[in-house]
Amino acid sequence: MAEKHFIATRTICSQYDIEYSFVIALDEFGLIHLERIDKSTYLHQDQIGALEKMIRLHRELQLNMEGIDVVCNLLQKEENLRKEIIALKNRLRLYEDNF
């Protein structure tokens, strides 16, 4: 686990002007995953996009943690359904090409 891929939670809070407790609550809800290294918490850089989305949901729509959780779960289900539709279309295309 290379530390260069992790960003300190305190740095994220100051950059995005958010409360530390907000980031901790996102971790507790399972919406992001914080790594604890030497008494400090870090966020993997791959999760920055998801964090930004949740910050926008919180600020622009004034959603609480439960609301953010619901929206993120619905968006994930929608993405899974979209992938399933694409896979089914591809399978159907195979059968159509054979006739």
Residue pairs with C-beta under 8 A, 6 or more apart in sequence:
1 35
3 37
3 42
5 44
5 45
5 46
6 35
6 37
6 42
6 43
6 44
6 45
7 42
7 43
7 44
7 45
7 48
8 40
8 41
8 42
9 20
9 23
9 24
9 34
9 40
9 41
9 42
9 43
10 20
10 40
12 18
12 23
12 43
12 48
12 51
13 19
13 20
13 22
13 23
16 51
16 52
16 55
18 55
22 58
23 32
23 34
23 41
23 43
23 51
24 34
24 41
25 65
26 32
26 51
26 54
26 65
26 68
27 33
27 34
27 41
29 65
29 68
29 69
31 50
31 54
31 68
31 69
31 72
32 43
32 47
32 50
32 51
32 54
33 43
33 44
33 47
34 41
34 42
34 43
35 41
35 42
35 43
35 44
36 42
43 51
50 72
53 72
54 68
54 72
57 63
57 67
57 68
57 71
57 72
58 64
58 68
61 67
63 71
